[in-house]
């Protein structure tokens, strides 16, 4: 069992930190909104800190799951940042989806201080975090990964090191690129079924057993047909992620025409007031065009 810190108690971080505490690790949490940390301690015991630096003091591993590049930069090296409280030989594991650029920069900063840095973005959504079945894609030094992988097992279905620093974030970009196209295709299929006068649930029951089947179809078709999107991964966050993908594609000369198109479709959803809707709300954009 390890002494660990967990920074960021959003819809993903809150249950992930809970799994660590339940598994017997000694967990100290930090969250910008202190009431969330207080609620976590009341539910899981453990401890809370007022700053990332305070949470990191004495920790062998510091985990983070925050919002974006700026948030990660602040909790690492901003005023009261975790790196200021970490000692030589400790490990920082970042579960946030951020750019490979900030990841590599923080990796080098950490290395200069004798700290290991593992980028470990996650996929599986809130349900995956709550049920401890996330997919974790990692980049960084092999030794640091080998130390942290058994700890991450408590909330993962699969955890794999893909390569050196930044490889985890690049893999997460592949994940988001693939999801964007699948959700748009599913939205069009269900919209087509509605316009054709078909029973959408019956259609999915049949086609999901063939080559069209996907996680999105299995887990989102019911709520899409019911026009219910108050759950899941928000459109605002998906646009943040797709922006990271498109920026990286500009740097590595990858062609992402479908991703760029779906990103604009999500912009349309935001204009409909759906910034906090689940990403499956792409179908509402199609309905709004009727």
C-alpha positions in Angstrom: 0.0 0.0 0.0 1.2 3.5 -0.8 0.9 7.0 0.5 -0.7 9.0 -2.3 -2.2 12.3 -3.1 -5.1 12.9 -5.6 -5.6 16.4 -7.1 -9.0 17.1 -8.7 -12.3 15.6 -7.6 -14.5 16.0 -10.6 -16.8 13.4 -11.9 -13.8 11.2 -12.8 -11.4 12.0 -10.0 -13.8 11.7 -7.1 -14.5 8.0 -7.6 -11.0 7.2 -8.7 -9.6 8.6 -5.4 -12.3 6.6 -3.7 -11.1 3.4 -5.3 -7.6 4.1 -4.1 -8.7 4.6 -0.5 -11.0 1.5 -0.5 -8.0 -0.5 -1.8 -6.1 0.4 1.4 -3.9 3.2 0.1 -3.4 6.3 2.3 -5.0 9.1 0.3 -4.9 12.8 0.7 -7.1 14.8 -1.7 -7.1 18.4 -3.0 -9.8 20.1 -4.9 -10.1 23.8 -5.8 -13.6 23.8 -4.3 -12.9 22.7 -0.8 -16.5 21.5 -0.2 -16.0 18.7 -2.7 -12.9 17.6 -0.8 -14.8 17.8 2.5 -17.6 15.6 1.0 -15.0 13.1 -0.2 -13.4 12.8 3.2 -16.8 12.4 4.8 -17.6 9.5 2.5 -14.2 7.8 2.2 -12.2 9.0 5.3 -8.7 9.8 4.2 -7.4 13.4 4.5 -7.7 16.7 2.6 -5.2 19.5 2.0 -5.5 23.2 1.3 -3.0 23.2 -1.6 -1.5 20.7 -4.1 1.9 21.2 -2.4 0.4 20.3 1.0 -1.3 17.2 -0.4 2.0 16.1 -2.1 4.1 16.3 1.1 5.3 12.8 1.9 3.4 11.2 -0.9 5.1 8.5 -3.0 2.7 9.0 -5.9 0.7 12.2 -6.8 -2.2 11.7 -9.1 -4.0 14.5 -10.9 -7.3 14.7 -12.9 -8.0 18.3 -13.6 -9.5 20.3 -16.5 -7.0 21.5 -19.1 -3.4 22.6 -19.8 -3.6 25.7 -17.6 -5.1 23.8 -14.7 -2.4 21.1 -14.9 0.3 23.7 -15.1 -1.1 25.4 -12.0 -1.4 22.3 -9.8 2.1 21.2 -10.8 4.3 24.3 -10.7 2.0 27.2 -9.9 1.9 28.9 -6.4 1.4 26.0 -4.0 1.9 23.5 -6.8 2.5 19.8 -6.1 6.1 19.8 -7.5 7.1 22.1 -4.6 6.1 19.5 -2.1 7.4 16.4 -3.9 10.8 14.8 -3.0 13.4 13.2 -5.1 12.3 9.8 -6.5 8.5 10.4 -6.2 6.2 10.1 -9.1 3.5 12.4 -10.6 0.8 10.7 -12.6 -1.5 12.9 -14.8 -4.9 11.5 -15.7 -6.0 14.8 -17.4 -6.5 15.0 -21.1 -4.0 17.8 -22.1 -1.7 18.6 -25.0 1.5 16.6 -25.6 3.3 19.9 -25.5 2.5 20.7 -21.8 3.1 17.1 -20.9 6.6 17.0 -22.3 7.4 20.4 -20.7 6.3 19.2 -17.3 8.1 15.9 -17.8 11.4 17.8 -18.2 10.6 20.1 -15.3 9.9 17.2 -13.1 13.0 15.3 -14.3 15.2 18.3 -13.3 13.8 18.0 -9.8 14.3 14.3 -9.6 10.6 13.6 -10.0 9.2 11.1 -12.5 6.2 12.2 -14.6 3.8 9.7 -16.2 1.1 11.0 -18.6 -1.9 8.7 -18.2 -5.1 10.0 -19.8 -8.2 7.9 -19.3 -11.2 6.7 -21.2 -14.4 5.2 -20.1 -16.4 8.1 -18.8 -18.0 8.7 -15.4 -19.4 5.2 -15.4 -16.0 3.7 -16.0 -14.5 5.7 -13.2 -17.3 4.7 -10.8 -17.0 1.1 -11.7 -13.2 1.0 -11.8 -13.0 -0.1 -15.4 -11.2 2.7 -17.1 -8.8 2.4 -20.0 -5.5 4.1 -19.2 -2.9 5.0 -21.9 0.5 6.0 -20.5 3.7 7.7 -21.6 6.9 8.2 -19.6 9.8 6.2 -18.2 9.3 2.5 -17.9 10.5 2.3 -14.3 8.0 4.9 -13.2 5.2 3.2 -15.1 6.1 -0.2 -13.5 5.8 1.4 -10.1 2.4 3.1 -10.7 0.7 0.5 -12.8 -0.3 -1.8 -9.9 -1.8 1.1 -8.1 -3.8 2.2 -11.1 -5.2 -1.3 -11.5 -7.8 -0.5 -8.8 -9.7 1.7 -11.2 -8.7 0.3 -14.6 -9.8 -2.4 -17.0 -6.6 -2.0 -19.0 -3.5 0.1 -18.3 -0.7 0.1 -20.8 2.5 2.1 -21.4 2.5 3.2 -25.1 5.9 4.9 -25.2 8.0 7.8 -23.9 6.6 11.1 -22.5 3.6 12.3 -24.4 2.7 8.9 -25.9 -0.3 8.6 -23.5 -1.7 11.9 -24.6 -1.2 11.2 -28.3 -3.0 7.9 -27.8 -5.9 9.7 -26.1 -6.1 11.9 -29.1 -6.6 8.8 -31.3 -9.4 7.8 -28.9 -11.2 11.1 -29.2 -10.7 11.2 -33.0 -12.3 7.7 -33.3 -15.2 8.6 -30.9 -16.1 11.8 -32.8 -16.7 9.9 -36.1 -18.6 7.1 -34.4 -21.0 9.4 -32.6 -21.7 11.4 -35.7 -22.4 8.2 -37.6 -24.7 6.9 -34.9 -26.5 10.2 -34.8 -27.2 10.1 -38.5 -28.3 6.5 -38.4 -30.8 7.1 -35.6 -32.0 10.3 -37.2 -32.5 8.5 -40.5 -34.5 5.8 -38.7 -36.7 8.4 -37.2 -37.3 10.1 -40.5 -38.1 6.7 -42.2 -40.7 5.9 -39.5 -38.8 3.0 -38.0 -38.7 1.9 -34.4 -35.2 3.1 -33.4 -34.8 0.5 -30.6 -35.7 -2.3 -32.9 -33.2 -1.1 -35.5 -30.4 -0.9 -32.9 -31.3 -4.4 -31.6 -30.6 -5.8 -35.0 -27.7 -3.7 -36.3 -25.8 -3.7 -33.0 -25.2 -7.4 -33.4 -23.4 -6.9 -36.7 -20.5 -4.7 -37.9 -22.2 -1.5 -36.9 -22.1 -2.3 -33.2 -20.0 0.0 -30.9 -19.8 1.2 -27.3 -21.6 4.3 -28.2 -24.4 2.4 -29.8 -24.7 0.1 -26.8 -24.6 2.8 -24.1 -26.1 5.8 -25.8 -28.8 4.9 -28.3 -31.6 4.8 -25.6 -30.9 8.3 -24.3 -30.4 9.6 -27.9 -33.8 8.3 -28.9 -35.3 9.8 -25.8 -33.6 13.1 -26.5 -31.9 13.0 -23.0 -28.4 14.4 -22.7 -28.0 15.4 -19.0 -25.2 12.9 -18.3 -21.9 11.7 -19.6 -19.0 13.6 -21.2 -19.8 17.2 -21.9 -19.6 18.8 -25.4 -17.5 21.6 -24.0 -14.8 19.1 -22.9 -15.0 17.2 -26.2 -14.4 20.4 -28.1 -11.4 21.1 -25.9 -10.1 17.6 -26.7 -10.7 17.9 -30.4 -8.9 21.2 -30.4 -5.9 19.5 -29.0 -6.1 16.8 -31.7 -6.4 19.4 -34.5 -3.5 21.4 -33.1 -1.3 18.3 -32.9 -2.3 17.3 -36.5 -1.1 20.7 -37.7 2.2 19.9 -36.1 2.6 16.3 -37.4 0.9 16.9 -40.8 -1.9 14.3 -40.1 -5.1 14.8 -42.1 -8.2 14.9 -39.9 -11.0 16.2 -42.2 -13.8 14.3 -40.4 -12.6 15.4 -36.9 -12.5 19.0 -38.0 -16.1 18.7 -39.4 -17.5 17.0 -36.3 -15.7 19.7 -34.1 -17.8 22.3 -36.0 -20.9 20.2 -35.5 -20.2 20.3 -31.7 -19.8 24.1 -32.1 -23.4 24.1 -33.4 -24.5 22.1 -30.4 -22.9 24.7 -28.1 -24.9 27.4 -30.0 -28.1 25.4 -29.1 -27.1 25.8 -25.5 -25.7 22.3 -25.2 -22.2 22.9 -23.9 -22.9 20.7 -20.9 -24.9 18.1 -22.8 -23.4 14.6 -23.4 -21.4 14.2 -26.6 -24.2 12.1 -28.0 -26.3 15.3 -28.4 -25.0 15.5 -32.0 -28.4 14.0 -32.9 -30.1 17.1 -31.5 -28.3 19.2 -34.0 -29.8 17.1 -36.8 -33.3 17.4 -35.3 -32.9 21.1 -35.0 -32.3 21.2 -38.8 -35.7 19.7 -39.5 
